[in-house]
Structures are given as C-alpha cells and as structure tokens.
Amino acid sequence: MTDRADGLQERFLQALDREVAIDLLRGAIGRNSVTGNEANFVAYLEEQMRLRGIDAVQKADFLPGRPNIWGERKGKSAGKRLLFIGHTDTVHVEGWREHWAGTEREDPFSGPIIDGQIWGRGAGDLKAGICTALAALSLLDRAGVTLGGDVAFAFVGDEESGEPGTGISAGIKDYVGRIETGEIERPDFVVYVEPTRLSVYPAQIGFFIADITITGKSAYFGVPELGRDALKASHAVMSALWRHSEDVSTRASHDLIGRSFLLITGLQGGGFIAVPEECKLSLIRKLLPGESLDTAASELETVIRGAIADPEIGVEISYPAGRDHALGGTAAEIATDLPEVTMLSEAVSGAMQGRGIIEGAPFWSETPFFINRLGIPAVYCAPGDIRNCHTFEERVETEEYLAGIVAFATFMTRYCGVTD
C-alpha cells in the first residue's frame, strides 16, 4: 500500500465480501446487452442500485425501448460530487458458441471462473467497471464509512458500434443534455469505467472513419481504353493516403498517446472480367488532442482528390461514425498533475501493486462529452484489458476486479471526504 495513514484502505480490505462482489459481476455478464438490447441489463442494474440504497434512481429512454439509468448517494455534508459512468451495451457474440463449443466457455453469458479469470461477453468492456463502482459503494457501507460529498452513478447505452443503425453515443448525448438543462446535477469529476487494467487514463485519441467510393466506367477487358479504371485510381489514392499518414505522424507526438496516423481498413472492387467501374475504400484516422477534426478531414479530401488524375473518375466521401462531432470523435485530455488524478492513481496503486499508472487511452470512448463539451475533468479507470475485449477471449482477472473495488472505495472517501 502506498498510503494507509487514514486506515480506511485496510478496513476496506477486511470488509470486502469477495463472493458477493464476484456474483454481482457474473450476474451482470448474464444479462445479454448487445447494442440495442440495453434494457435487459438496465433492469438488473436498477435492482442492484436499489439494493445498495442509491437514491433517486431514474430511467429514461434515449431511443424507444433503450433506457439510460442513473442515481446517486447524497453526502452528509458539504463536499465534491463524483460521477462513475459506463456504457451498458456490448458488442455481438456471433461465432462465440461455435468457437468455444464443448467447453465451459461455450455460453458467452454464463460468466465462468477459469484460472482466476471471469469470462464472458462484456466481462471487461465494461461490466467489470460498472460492478466495481457499485460494489465499492457497498464496501463503504460494510466498512461503516459515510461520505461527505455525493457519489453519482450513470449507465448509458449506444456506445459500441457494429450493430446497424446504432453506435452513435445516443445514450450519453441524452444524459449530458440533461446536465446542461440542470435536470441532473453537474459533477465535479468523472470516472468513466472503460477497461484500463487499473491504469488511469487522463488522455485519449480522437478519430474519424471515412468511406470512399471511387467510380469510373466499366469496359470489356479486350478494349480497356474505353473504360475508366476505378481500381487503378484507388491504387493511386491508397498510395497518396499512405504518404499522408507518414506526413501527419511526423508533425507531433503526445506523451501518452503517441502519434497521429491513418489506417486503410478495407478495399472492395471489381468482380467482373472487365475494367472495374467502382471501388470502395474505408479508413480510420487517429487524432491527437488539439488536432481539429474538420481540418484533418479537409486535408484528407484534398489528398484523395489530388491523387486522381482523370477528371472523369468520380469520388464520394462519407463519415459514418459521428460521435461528439459530426465527423467522428474528438480527442481529449486533462492535466496529469490534477490533484484528483494523483489521488485516484494512489488509491489504485495502494490496492494493487504495479497498478495506477498514468497512461493514455488507445481507444475512443465518451469522456470528450464531459471534457470538451461540459468542461468537466474526466478519466478512464477500471479493471479489464481492452486487448481481449471484442474477442472470443474477453475476460477479467478476478484479483484485479476485487482490487478495483477497494481502490474505488478509497478514492470515493478521499475525494468526497467522510463524516464522523
């Protein structure tokens, strides 16, 4: 432990009911909540929040039949307001049963414990984080600790992409809109419980996805001069895009999240014994804090159009993944030396040796809605390893999850204060 001067962390370690905490997470995994089906998990969360004495539990649909849920534990004296937030939806489970057929991992929603790890879809991304926050509140009660400030909880849908017509952060857009109107009280600090292996992420990448359609004119293979080769034009475009990626990567480097780049993720075209008439490219562009999405997209379009020499070749570019920006998701960061960042890092390192490291998020999630839109400092921190999420290997280390509960309870007390 890095700091047990107040004795609270030791009390939490002694008071933690491991079995109850593990059952909470296994129950969460057992609720199928693939994007669009958030209500199934929200029903479980409502039950668990009320059992834990969370006040003013409320639900509201951000889209028909797709609810958010939120509530709070009011403090007993003046203090800061802390929010724990995470998304309720998970990615799909297609192929999971076939991959694990005949093993104890076969059911993606059974939450088996194997070699000290809890398996299942959503185990890491991010039901472990949600359950860590809720179990930490229970731990405060078991240890006889009463907070001075408020702890709020919010669980929102539609964060994951992949299901048709979903994955545009509709849930958090609705939630922060309620903060802006004053319906929901504004927090002073936010912990978004994406999996970080209990590191603390005060910075994250931005991104946009671009789908590019290049259209020429088909012609019989024996007379290619009568056509306009979309595949050849696509080759020129890809070469130009790779050069552009090298250029943007040299412009700047961020201490926590590295350099910008773009990655071509898909190519589709041709199919007949003829000059290809249409090709489609897809790419994703990584951005650093301070980089403008609009400027980056404008540069991209200039590169693409400049690579096509034939004026009869057509180009259409679309941006299908708008989040907190019409074109994509903005990058975000807060100062690494903010007192609350240090406080959370120390609480985590005290609960589990080697954790609580300050790092950057290699993913995009929803803290920019707080940092960039509302001006509220936010970080990511939770058990789970993003590298095995969205795969057939999704799981979370049991001891990491339990340590996270102690860490979150410790942080709640140090940030919000306690009453006698």
Secondary structure by P-SEA (a helix, b strand, c coil): ccccccaaaaaaaaacaaaaaaaaaaaaaacccccccaaaaaaaaaaaaaaaccccbbbbbccccbbbbbcccccccbbbbbbbbbbcccccccccccccccccccccccccccccccccccccccaaaaaaaaaaaaaaaaacccccbbbbbbbbccccccccccccaaaaaaaaaaaaaccbbbbcccccccccccbbbcbbbbbbbbbbbbbbbbccccccccbbbaaaaaaaaaaaaaaaaaaaaacccccccccccccccbbbbbcccccccbbbbbbbbbbcccccaaaaaaaaaaaaaaacccccbbbbbbbccccccccbbbbbccccccaaaaaaaaaaaaaccccbbbbbbccccccccccccccbbbbbbbcccccccccccccccaaaaaaaaaaaaaaaaaaacccc
